[in-house]
Amino acid sequence: MSPSRTVLALAAVALLGSAATACGDAGGLRGAGPTPTAISPARLWPQLTPASSPAWDLDEADTETIKGVTVPGDDVRQVDPVALVRAEIEANPDDYEGDKAPYRDTVRRIADCARGVGTTAASRCPVLQPYYRDLTGDGRPDLTLGFRLLPGDLTAVRVYTADRHRLVRVMAWEDAVSSVELAGRSVIIRSPSDLAEYEYRLQWTWDPERKAMLLTHDEMLRSDGRAPGPGSSPSSSPSPSPSRSASGR
């Protein structure tokens, strides 16, 4: 054996000896306590006939081509966000027009959107800053748009993509919104809950087969970020609350 290899071998033996001593000093391996017994899912009421249709219509996979709006070069950044809101107002007169329309003030304040950035009138514009990110995976930016539904405390969230110079809405939702996030191919909306210290977290994710954003997660979570109390876990909300409704309802 060469001198260098002899030195390495002796060093390795010394390291192993010191590691063994350290383990002995620490008391060796220690048990982590009893392992909880695994409980398998229990299927209830197997005699029930499986449902064949949904109980609530959440407009899942619904898309709509926006009439009268073109997309030059299939670049959604060339589309005027205010013009999009005006197009929706025109397409849904029962929601926006007339003294009894639920969102009539949105129409009254849409004129403020053209009165100059930074002015008092512009600050009253119900259309929020647009965001551009590729949510569909085609390498081109898509448009995420929000606008206030007035009077009231609701915010409309929309996602649009370009398809052969046409603008297609692939997601629509209204809610009392706490925050909106974009993550990967998903839009995440957080909304307040009637239950103290909890909030709703809804996530829409692009489905390339349906060509739409699908509601993939609907959860109720602690709003302070802490884990739920002993014996409890985050629960999925089985149905929308009155304030959580999709477009057109």
NORVENHU-V500260 format. One line per field, one symbol per residue. ss: DSSP state (2 for helix, 1 for strand, 0 for the rest). psi: psi as a letter, one per 30 degrees, with the letter a starting at -180 (. if undefined). burial: b if it has 16 or more other C-alpha atoms within 10 Angstrom, else e. Layout:
ss->???
psi->???
burial->???
This chain:
ss->002222222222222222222222200000000000000000000000000000000000000111111102220222002222222222202222000000022222222222000002222000100011100000000111111110000111111111100111111111101111111001111111000001111111111000011111111111000000000000110000000010000
psi->kleeeeeeeeeeeeeeeeeeeeeeefgakkkglkkkkkjlkkkkiffkkkkfllfkjghkgklkkjkgkljkghjfffkjeeeeeeeeeefiefffklfgkfhefeeffffffggkkfleeeffkfklklkkkjffggfkklkkkklkjklahkkkkkkklkjhglkkkfkkkkljkelklkjcglkkkkkllfkkgllkjkkkkkjfefhlkkjfkjlklkfgfllllkgllkkkjflklffjklkg.
burial->eeeeeeeeeeeeeeeeeeeeeeeeeeeeeeeeeeeeeeeeeeeeeeeeeeeeeeeeebbbeebeebeebbbeebbbbebebbebbeeebeeeeebbbeeeebbbbbbebbebbeeeeeeebbeebbbbeeebbbbbeeebbbbbbbbbbbeeebbbbbbbbbeeebbbbbbbbbbbbeeeebeeebbbbbbbbeeeebbbbbbbbbbeeeebbbbeebbbbbbeeeeeeeeeeeeeeeeeeeebbbeee
